């Protein structure tokens, strides 16, 4: 466990294992420890880099609103700070699928592979109306909730409820101590709300990026959680087709595929 400063923010990073470098980036409101089951399978043969985005896990508070290009630069900056110059495989879950794809398009020479795990999909994304007002409203809501003590009172319970609803394999496997350490803070609440407020803008930015920046000729896999239903599976399959990627269905897994079916994610990385 270490901290590296990128863009003026202290980022919590966990590096483990040995071999080709794999970056693991979790979805909205998730933390480094949500990759534990996958890390246990990959660490014997890969160098794993897990990091918390600003306002997530143990990283410092967000200094700026997220963008697709900014999140791609964040991944590159973390790799630079750690001294990893070789091409890497980037694994992005949910909203981090946007970030991972943006990295591959903007840093093709640094990309060895791409794995999108039940990635967010917005086929008709458009830049949102009045983004500044939307952002100000989100920041105001976060400030009000923080002053009211919502993170300390409800944060850990909300985290555990979200995990239970997002998987098929049971409850939240994370320790109560680490959940309390992260989710009782206003820092994490603000980070989650900020990323959610910028979701549509980041999706629209990625859609525009697809038109001007090609993906590198590297292996790409889209892993879908099978419990999402037939419509969600078809959307994930269409994403794979659009990206020229291999499609892999994690049967019986919910949205948190890395918890329900870590072997499926590990297999995608190895391939």
C-alpha contacts under 8 A as a table, 3 or more apart, distances in Angstrom:
res1	aa1	res2	aa2	distance
1	X	12	X	7.21
1	X	13	X	5.83
1	X	14	X	4.53
1	X	15	X	6.80
2	X	12	X	5.96
2	X	13	X	5.30
2	X	14	X	6.29
3	X	10	X	5.93
3	X	11	X	5.24
3	X	12	X	4.61
3	X	13	X	5.74
3	X	59	X	7.91
4	X	10	X	5.56
4	X	11	X	5.26
4	X	12	X	6.78
4	X	13	X	7.18
4	X	78	X	7.00
4	X	81	X	6.48
4	X	82	X	7.86
5	X	8	X	5.92
5	X	9	X	5.31
5	X	10	X	4.41
5	X	11	X	5.94
5	X	81	X	7.74
6	X	9	X	5.46
6	X	10	X	6.59
6	X	11	X	6.98
6	X	74	X	6.81
6	X	77	X	6.00
6	X	78	X	6.64
6	X	81	X	7.87
7	X	74	X	7.71
8	X	63	X	7.74
9	X	54	X	7.04
9	X	59	X	7.66
9	X	60	X	5.78
9	X	61	X	7.25
9	X	62	X	7.32
9	X	63	X	7.03
10	X	54	X	7.91
10	X	59	X	5.82
10	X	60	X	5.22
11	X	51	X	6.85
11	X	52	X	6.28
11	X	53	X	6.76
11	X	54	X	6.76
11	X	58	X	7.53
11	X	59	X	4.54
11	X	60	X	6.34
12	X	51	X	5.66
12	X	52	X	5.62
12	X	57	X	7.56
12	X	58	X	5.64
12	X	59	X	4.80
12	X	60	X	7.99
13	X	49	X	6.88
13	X	50	X	5.64
13	X	51	X	4.32
13	X	52	X	6.71
14	X	32	X	7.68
14	X	48	X	7.79
14	X	49	X	5.86
14	X	50	X	5.11
14	X	51	X	6.30
15	X	47	X	6.96
15	X	48	X	5.53
15	X	49	X	4.75
15	X	50	X	6.49
16	X	43	X	6.41
16	X	47	X	5.70
16	X	48	X	5.32
16	X	49	X	6.96
17	X	42	X	7.82
17	X	43	X	4.27
17	X	44	X	5.77
17	X	45	X	6.80
17	X	46	X	5.60
17	X	47	X	4.48
17	X	48	X	6.09
18	X	21	X	7.94
18	X	43	X	6.64
18	X	44	X	6.62
18	X	45	X	5.84
18	X	46	X	4.85
18	X	47	X	4.31
18	X	48	X	7.73
19	X	45	X	5.41
19	X	46	X	4.12
19	X	47	X	5.06
20	X	45	X	7.54
20	X	46	X	5.01
20	X	47	X	5.71
20	X	88	X	7.09
21	X	46	X	5.92
21	X	47	X	4.62
21	X	48	X	5.89
21	X	49	X	7.27
21	X	86	X	7.98
21	X	87	X	7.67
21	X	88	X	5.13
21	X	89	X	6.48
22	X	46	X	6.71
22	X	47	X	6.10
22	X	48	X	4.96
22	X	49	X	6.13
22	X	88	X	5.66
22	X	89	X	4.74
22	X	90	X	5.84
22	X	91	X	7.26
23	X	48	X	5.97
23	X	49	X	4.72
23	X	50	X	6.08
23	X	88	X	7.06
23	X	89	X	6.23
23	X	90	X	4.77
23	X	91	X	5.92
24	X	35	X	7.44
24	X	48	X	7.22
24	X	49	X	6.14
24	X	50	X	5.06
24	X	51	X	7.25
24	X	90	X	6.36
24	X	91	X	4.95
24	X	92	X	6.32
25	X	32	X	7.80
25	X	50	X	6.49
25	X	51	X	6.62
25	X	52	X	7.57
25	X	90	X	7.80
25	X	91	X	6.13
25	X	92	X	4.97
25	X	93	X	6.37
25	X	96	X	5.98
25	X	100	X	7.94
26	X	30	X	5.72
26	X	31	X	6.42
26	X	32	X	7.09
26	X	34	X	7.44
26	X	35	X	7.64
26	X	52	X	7.95
26	X	92	X	6.21
26	X	93	X	5.06
26	X	94	X	7.19
26	X	95	X	7.93
26	X	96	X	6.03
27	X	30	X	5.49
27	X	92	X	7.44
27	X	93	X	5.06
27	X	94	X	4.80
27	X	95	X	5.20
27	X	96	X	5.31
27	X	97	X	7.99
28	X	94	X	7.16
28	X	95	X	6.12
28	X	96	X	7.54
28	X	192	X	6.41
28	X	195	X	7.16
28	X	196	X	7.49
29	X	56	X	6.41
29	X	188	X	7.54
29	X	191	X	7.81
29	X	192	X	5.33
30	X	34	X	6.72
30	X	56	X	6.92
30	X	57	X	7.23
31	X	34	X	5.70
31	X	35	X	7.99
31	X	51	X	7.91
31	X	52	X	5.97
31	X	56	X	6.20
31	X	57	X	4.77
32	X	35	X	6.02
32	X	36	X	7.70
32	X	50	X	5.76
32	X	51	X	5.90
32	X	52	X	5.96
32	X	57	X	6.64
33	X	36	X	5.22
33	X	174	X	7.21
34	X	37	X	7.63
34	X	174	X	7.46
34	X	258	X	7.37
34	X	259	X	7.11
35	X	38	X	5.38
35	X	39	X	5.96
35	X	50	X	7.92
35	X	258	X	6.29
35	X	259	X	7.48
36	X	39	X	5.02
36	X	40	X	6.20
37	X	40	X	5.35
37	X	41	X	6.86
37	X	258	X	6.89
37	X	259	X	6.50
37	X	262	X	5.82
38	X	41	X	5.32
38	X	42	X	6.34
38	X	258	X	6.21
38	X	259	X	7.88
38	X	262	X	4.91
38	X	263	X	6.92
38	X	265	X	6.87
38	X	266	X	6.11
39	X	42	X	5.11
39	X	43	X	5.55
39	X	48	X	7.18
40	X	43	X	5.84
40	X	44	X	7.79
41	X	44	X	7.06
41	X	262	X	7.91
41	X	263	X	7.36
41	X	266	X	6.53
42	X	45	X	5.85
42	X	46	X	5.75
42	X	48	X	7.65
42	X	266	X	6.28
43	X	46	X	5.07
43	X	47	X	6.23
43	X	48	X	6.42
52	X	55	X	7.82
52	X	56	X	5.35
52	X	57	X	5.44
52	X	58	X	6.70
52	X	59	X	5.70
53	X	56	X	5.37
53	X	57	X	7.62
53	X	59	X	6.46
54	X	59	X	5.36
54	X	60	X	5.48
54	X	61	X	5.20
54	X	62	X	4.55
54	X	63	X	7.66
54	X	191	X	6.52
55	X	58	X	7.64
55	X	59	X	5.96
55	X	60	X	5.82
55	X	61	X	4.39
55	X	62	X	5.28
55	X	187	X	5.23
55	X	188	X	4.64
55	X	189	X	7.45
55	X	190	X	6.59
55	X	191	X	4.03
55	X	192	X	6.99
56	X	59	X	5.86
56	X	60	X	7.82
56	X	61	X	7.87
56	X	182	X	7.70
56	X	187	X	7.57
56	X	188	X	5.16
56	X	191	X	6.21
56	X	192	X	7.31
57	X	182	X	5.46
57	X	183	X	7.86
57	X	188	X	6.99
58	X	182	X	6.37
60	X	187	X	7.52
61	X	187	X	5.49
61	X	188	X	7.56
61	X	190	X	7.84
61	X	191	X	6.80
62	X	65	X	7.32
62	X	190	X	7.96
62	X	191	X	6.11
65	X	194	X	6.72
65	X	195	X	7.40
65	X	198	X	7.17
66	X	70	X	6.35
66	X	71	X	6.69
66	X	194	X	7.82
66	X	195	X	6.48
66	X	198	X	6.68
66	X	202	X	7.49
67	X	70	X	4.92
67	X	71	X	6.10
67	X	198	X	7.63
67	X	201	X	7.49
67	X	202	X	5.35
67	X	205	X	7.58
68	X	71	X	5.28
68	X	72	X	6.33
68	X	98	X	6.79
68	X	99	X	5.66
68	X	102	X	6.08
68	X	202	X	5.26
68	X	203	X	7.70
68	X	205	X	6.35
68	X	206	X	6.23
69	X	72	X	5.05
69	X	73	X	6.19
69	X	99	X	7.74
69	X	102	X	6.41
69	X	103	X	7.52
69	X	106	X	7.66
70	X	73	X	5.01
70	X	74	X	6.13
71	X	74	X	4.83
71	X	75	X	6.45
71	X	99	X	5.56
71	X	102	X	7.87
71	X	103	X	7.69
72	X	75	X	5.32
72	X	76	X	6.44
72	X	99	X	5.72
72	X	100	X	6.89
72	X	102	X	5.72
72	X	103	X	4.30
72	X	106	X	7.27
73	X	76	X	4.99
73	X	77	X	5.89
73	X	103	X	7.30
74	X	77	X	4.95
74	X	78	X	6.14
75	X	78	X	5.23
75	X	79	X	6.29
75	X	103	X	7.37
76	X	79	X	5.15
76	X	80	X	6.16
76	X	103	X	7.82
77	X	80	X	4.99
77	X	81	X	6.12
78	X	81	X	5.05
78	X	82	X	6.23
79	X	82	X	5.13
79	X	83	X	6.14
79	X	84	X	5.14
79	X	85	X	7.08
80	X	83	X	5.02
80	X	84	X	5.89
80	X	85	X	6.76
81	X	84	X	7.81
85	X	110	X	7.48
86	X	110	X	6.40
87	X	109	X	6.64
87	X	110	X	4.04
87	X	111	X	4.76
87	X	112	X	4.97
88	X	110	X	6.18
88	X	111	X	5.08
88	X	112	X	4.84
88	X	113	X	6.66
89	X	111	X	6.07
89	X	112	X	5.02
89	X	113	X	4.28
89	X	114	X	5.55
89	X	115	X	7.51
89	X	269	X	7.54
90	X	100	X	5.94
90	X	111	X	7.40
90	X	112	X	7.99
90	X	113	X	6.38
90	X	114	X	5.11
90	X	115	X	6.30
91	X	97	X	7.44
91	X	100	X	6.55
91	X	114	X	6.04
91	X	115	X	4.65
91	X	116	X	5.89
91	X	117	X	7.17
91	X	269	X	7.94
92	X	95	X	7.55
92	X	96	X	4.58
92	X	97	X	4.20
92	X	98	X	7.51
92	X	99	X	7.04
92	X	100	X	5.34
92	X	115	X	6.45
92	X	116	X	5.14
92	X	117	X	6.03
92	X	119	X	7.16
93	X	96	X	5.07
93	X	97	X	5.23
93	X	116	X	6.05
93	X	117	X	4.58
93	X	118	X	6.12
93	X	119	X	5.50
93	X	120	X	7.94
94	X	97	X	5.44
94	X	98	X	7.82
94	X	116	X	7.80
94	X	117	X	6.47
94	X	118	X	5.57
94	X	119	X	4.00
94	X	120	X	4.73
94	X	255	X	7.98
95	X	98	X	5.61
95	X	99	X	7.21
95	X	119	X	6.28
95	X	120	X	5.16
95	X	199	X	7.78
96	X	99	X	4.83
96	X	100	X	6.08
96	X	119	X	7.28
96	X	120	X	7.88
97	X	100	X	5.07
97	X	101	X	6.13
97	X	116	X	5.32
97	X	117	X	6.99
97	X	119	X	4.88
97	X	120	X	6.37
98	X	101	X	5.38
98	X	102	X	6.16
98	X	119	X	7.40
98	X	120	X	7.02
98	X	202	X	7.57
98	X	203	X	6.93
98	X	206	X	6.79
99	X	102	X	5.08
99	X	103	X	6.19
100	X	103	X	5.11
100	X	104	X	6.40
100	X	114	X	7.17
100	X	116	X	7.58
101	X	104	X	5.11
101	X	105	X	6.30
101	X	114	X	7.31
102	X	105	X	5.14
102	X	106	X	6.01
102	X	206	X	6.54
102	X	209	X	7.55
103	X	106	X	5.19
103	X	107	X	5.49
103	X	108	X	7.55
103	X	111	X	7.84
104	X	107	X	5.32
104	X	108	X	5.12
104	X	110	X	7.66
104	X	111	X	5.69
104	X	114	X	7.30
104	X	215	X	6.17
104	X	216	X	6.86
105	X	108	X	5.66
105	X	209	X	7.75
105	X	210	X	7.73
105	X	213	X	5.56
105	X	214	X	5.83
105	X	215	X	4.96
105	X	216	X	6.93
106	X	213	X	6.97
107	X	110	X	5.42
107	X	111	X	6.57
108	X	111	X	5.18
108	X	215	X	6.85
108	X	216	X	5.22
109	X	216	X	7.70
111	X	114	X	7.49
111	X	216	X	7.45
111	X	218	X	7.50
112	X	218	X	5.96
112	X	219	X	7.46
113	X	218	X	5.30
113	X	219	X	5.05
113	X	220	X	5.85
114	X	218	X	7.53
114	X	219	X	6.50
114	X	220	X	4.70
114	X	221	X	6.43
115	X	220	X	5.77
115	X	221	X	4.85
115	X	222	X	5.91
115	X	223	X	7.31
115	X	268	X	6.85
115	X	269	X	6.75
116	X	119	X	5.47
116	X	220	X	7.97
116	X	221	X	6.33
116	X	222	X	4.82
116	X	223	X	6.07
117	X	222	X	6.15
117	X	223	X	4.82
117	X	224	X	6.22
117	X	225	X	7.97
117	X	257	X	7.01
117	X	265	X	7.34
118	X	222	X	7.31
118	X	223	X	5.80
118	X	224	X	4.60
118	X	225	X	5.91
118	X	236	X	7.32
118	X	255	X	6.17
118	X	256	X	7.83
118	X	257	X	7.18
119	X	222	X	7.78
119	X	224	X	7.73
119	X	236	X	7.69
121	X	203	X	7.92
121	X	235	X	7.61
121	X	236	X	7.70
121	X	239	X	7.68
122	X	125	X	5.32
122	X	203	X	6.36
125	X	200	X	6.60
125	X	201	X	7.96
125	X	203	X	5.86
125	X	204	X	4.71
125	X	207	X	6.98
126	X	200	X	7.21
126	X	201	X	7.30
126	X	203	X	7.77
126	X	204	X	4.96
127	X	200	X	6.78
127	X	201	X	5.25
127	X	204	X	5.40
127	X	205	X	7.49
128	X	131	X	5.87
128	X	200	X	6.42
128	X	201	X	6.01
130	X	133	X	5.45
130	X	134	X	6.35
131	X	134	X	5.01
131	X	135	X	6.08
131	X	201	X	7.86
132	X	135	X	5.12
132	X	136	X	6.15
133	X	136	X	5.04
133	X	137	X	6.09
134	X	137	X	5.16
134	X	138	X	6.25
134	X	197	X	6.82
135	X	138	X	5.10
135	X	139	X	6.21
135	X	194	X	7.24
135	X	197	X	6.27
135	X	198	X	7.37
136	X	139	X	5.13
136	X	140	X	6.07
137	X	140	X	5.04
137	X	141	X	6.14
138	X	141	X	5.13
138	X	142	X	6.22
138	X	193	X	6.31
138	X	194	X	6.36
138	X	197	X	6.29
139	X	142	X	5.10
139	X	143	X	6.17
139	X	190	X	7.20
139	X	193	X	7.59
139	X	194	X	6.89
140	X	143	X	5.09
140	X	144	X	6.22
141	X	144	X	5.17
141	X	145	X	6.17
142	X	145	X	5.22
142	X	146	X	6.01
142	X	186	X	7.94
142	X	189	X	6.77
142	X	190	X	5.34
142	X	193	X	6.71
143	X	146	X	5.10
143	X	147	X	6.14
143	X	190	X	7.65
144	X	147	X	5.24
144	X	148	X	6.21
145	X	148	X	5.05
145	X	149	X	6.44
145	X	150	X	5.43
145	X	151	X	7.50
146	X	149	X	5.21
146	X	150	X	5.79
146	X	151	X	6.33
146	X	186	X	5.44
146	X	189	X	7.73
147	X	150	X	7.66
149	X	152	X	5.71
149	X	153	X	6.21
150	X	153	X	5.09
150	X	154	X	5.50
150	X	155	X	6.83
151	X	154	X	5.42
151	X	155	X	4.44
151	X	156	X	7.82
151	X	183	X	6.61
151	X	184	X	4.75
151	X	185	X	5.59
151	X	186	X	5.64
151	X	189	X	6.57
152	X	155	X	5.87
152	X	156	X	7.77
152	X	183	X	7.54
152	X	184	X	4.19
152	X	185	X	6.40
152	X	186	X	7.92
153	X	156	X	7.97
153	X	184	X	7.29
154	X	157	X	5.45
154	X	158	X	5.87
154	X	184	X	7.55
155	X	158	X	5.19
155	X	159	X	6.16
155	X	180	X	7.82
155	X	183	X	4.92
155	X	184	X	5.15
155	X	185	X	7.66
155	X	189	X	7.78
156	X	159	X	5.06
156	X	160	X	6.27
156	X	179	X	5.92
156	X	180	X	5.65
156	X	183	X	5.23
156	X	184	X	6.23
157	X	160	X	5.18
157	X	161	X	6.14
158	X	161	X	5.09
158	X	162	X	6.08
159	X	162	X	5.20
159	X	163	X	6.32
159	X	179	X	7.86
159	X	183	X	7.20
160	X	163	X	5.15
160	X	164	X	6.25
160	X	171	X	7.18
160	X	172	X	5.66
161	X	164	X	5.16
161	X	165	X	6.25
162	X	165	X	5.20
162	X	166	X	6.12
163	X	166	X	5.08
163	X	167	X	6.37
163	X	171	X	6.53
163	X	172	X	5.74
163	X	256	X	7.65
164	X	167	X	5.78
164	X	168	X	7.61
164	X	170	X	6.35
164	X	171	X	4.75
164	X	172	X	6.33
165	X	168	X	7.87
166	X	254	X	5.74
166	X	255	X	5.27
166	X	256	X	5.88
167	X	170	X	6.81
167	X	171	X	7.82
167	X	253	X	6.54
167	X	254	X	4.17
167	X	255	X	5.85
167	X	256	X	5.44
167	X	257	X	7.39
167	X	259	X	7.49
167	X	260	X	6.32
168	X	227	X	7.63
168	X	252	X	7.03
168	X	253	X	5.95
168	X	254	X	5.33
168	X	260	X	6.51
169	X	253	X	7.44
169	X	254	X	7.97
169	X	259	X	7.57
169	X	260	X	5.25
174	X	178	X	7.07
174	X	179	X	6.74
175	X	178	X	5.54
175	X	179	X	6.33
176	X	179	X	5.11
176	X	180	X	6.03
177	X	180	X	5.25
177	X	181	X	6.16
178	X	181	X	4.96
178	X	182	X	6.34
179	X	182	X	5.37
179	X	183	X	5.73
179	X	184	X	7.88
180	X	183	X	5.39
180	X	184	X	5.44
181	X	184	X	6.29
181	X	185	X	7.51
182	X	185	X	6.13
182	X	188	X	6.86
183	X	186	X	7.91
183	X	188	X	6.16
183	X	189	X	7.44
184	X	188	X	7.90
185	X	188	X	5.72
185	X	189	X	6.84
186	X	189	X	4.98
186	X	190	X	6.01
187	X	190	X	5.29
187	X	191	X	6.19
188	X	191	X	5.01
188	X	192	X	6.11
189	X	192	X	5.25
189	X	193	X	6.23
190	X	193	X	5.23
190	X	194	X	6.00
191	X	194	X	5.17
191	X	195	X	6.20
192	X	195	X	5.34
192	X	196	X	6.16
193	X	196	X	5.09
193	X	197	X	6.08
194	X	197	X	5.15
194	X	198	X	6.37
195	X	198	X	5.17
195	X	199	X	6.09
196	X	199	X	5.08
197	X	200	X	7.51
198	X	201	X	5.30
198	X	202	X	6.13
199	X	202	X	5.32
199	X	203	X	6.22
200	X	203	X	5.08
200	X	204	X	6.17
201	X	204	X	5.14
201	X	205	X	6.12
202	X	205	X	5.02
202	X	206	X	6.22
203	X	206	X	5.21
203	X	207	X	6.28
204	X	207	X	5.04
204	X	208	X	6.35
205	X	208	X	5.21
205	X	209	X	6.16
206	X	209	X	4.82
206	X	210	X	6.22
207	X	210	X	5.29
207	X	211	X	7.05
208	X	211	X	5.44
208	X	212	X	7.10
209	X	212	X	5.44
209	X	213	X	5.76
210	X	213	X	5.55
210	X	214	X	6.53
211	X	214	X	7.59
215	X	243	X	7.90
219	X	245	X	7.19
219	X	271	X	7.94
220	X	243	X	7.81
220	X	244	X	7.44
220	X	245	X	4.74
220	X	246	X	6.19
221	X	240	X	7.17
221	X	245	X	5.16
221	X	246	X	4.63
221	X	247	X	5.84
221	X	248	X	7.04
221	X	268	X	6.40
222	X	236	X	7.10
222	X	237	X	7.65
222	X	239	X	7.66
222	X	240	X	5.72
222	X	245	X	6.54
222	X	246	X	6.21
222	X	247	X	5.01
222	X	248	X	6.06
223	X	236	X	7.88
223	X	247	X	6.21
223	X	248	X	4.75
223	X	249	X	5.73
223	X	250	X	6.68
223	X	264	X	7.66
223	X	265	X	7.17
223	X	268	X	7.56
224	X	233	X	6.48
224	X	236	X	6.24
224	X	247	X	7.82
224	X	248	X	6.37
224	X	249	X	4.99
224	X	250	X	5.86
224	X	255	X	7.98
224	X	257	X	7.73
225	X	228	X	5.92
225	X	233	X	7.59
225	X	249	X	6.29
225	X	250	X	5.07
225	X	251	X	6.48
225	X	252	X	6.96
225	X	253	X	4.76
225	X	254	X	5.09
225	X	255	X	5.56
225	X	256	X	7.63
225	X	257	X	5.85
226	X	229	X	6.45
226	X	233	X	6.64
226	X	249	X	5.95
226	X	250	X	5.41
226	X	251	X	4.45
226	X	252	X	5.22
226	X	253	X	5.46
226	X	254	X	6.62
227	X	251	X	6.90
227	X	252	X	5.22
227	X	253	X	5.45
227	X	254	X	4.99
227	X	255	X	7.59
228	X	231	X	7.83
228	X	232	X	5.57
228	X	233	X	6.70
228	X	254	X	6.26
228	X	255	X	6.91
229	X	232	X	5.47
229	X	233	X	6.19
230	X	233	X	5.07
230	X	234	X	6.19
231	X	234	X	5.19
231	X	235	X	6.34
232	X	235	X	5.09
232	X	236	X	6.23
233	X	236	X	5.09
233	X	237	X	6.09
233	X	249	X	7.91
234	X	237	X	4.90
234	X	238	X	6.05
235	X	238	X	5.01
235	X	239	X	6.22
236	X	239	X	5.03
236	X	240	X	6.37
236	X	247	X	7.95
237	X	240	X	5.07
237	X	241	X	6.33
237	X	247	X	6.11
238	X	241	X	5.00
238	X	242	X	6.13
239	X	242	X	5.09
239	X	243	X	6.21
240	X	243	X	5.19
240	X	244	X	5.94
240	X	245	X	4.64
240	X	246	X	6.21
240	X	247	X	5.77
241	X	244	X	5.04
241	X	245	X	6.04
241	X	246	X	7.84
242	X	245	X	7.60
248	X	268	X	7.86
250	X	253	X	5.65
250	X	257	X	7.29
250	X	261	X	6.67
250	X	264	X	6.14
252	X	260	X	7.99
253	X	256	X	7.26
253	X	257	X	5.52
253	X	260	X	5.21
253	X	261	X	6.04
254	X	257	X	5.82
254	X	260	X	6.65
256	X	259	X	5.60
256	X	260	X	6.35
257	X	260	X	4.99
257	X	261	X	5.23
257	X	262	X	6.54
257	X	264	X	7.93
257	X	265	X	7.47
258	X	261	X	5.60
258	X	262	X	4.48
258	X	263	X	8.00
258	X	264	X	7.97
258	X	265	X	6.41
259	X	262	X	5.79
261	X	264	X	5.55
261	X	265	X	7.09
262	X	265	X	5.26
262	X	266	X	6.22
263	X	266	X	4.97
263	X	267	X	6.01
264	X	267	X	5.18
264	X	268	X	6.29
265	X	268	X	5.14
265	X	269	X	6.39
266	X	269	X	5.18
266	X	270	X	6.24
267	X	270	X	5.09
267	X	271	X	6.13
268	X	271	X	5.25
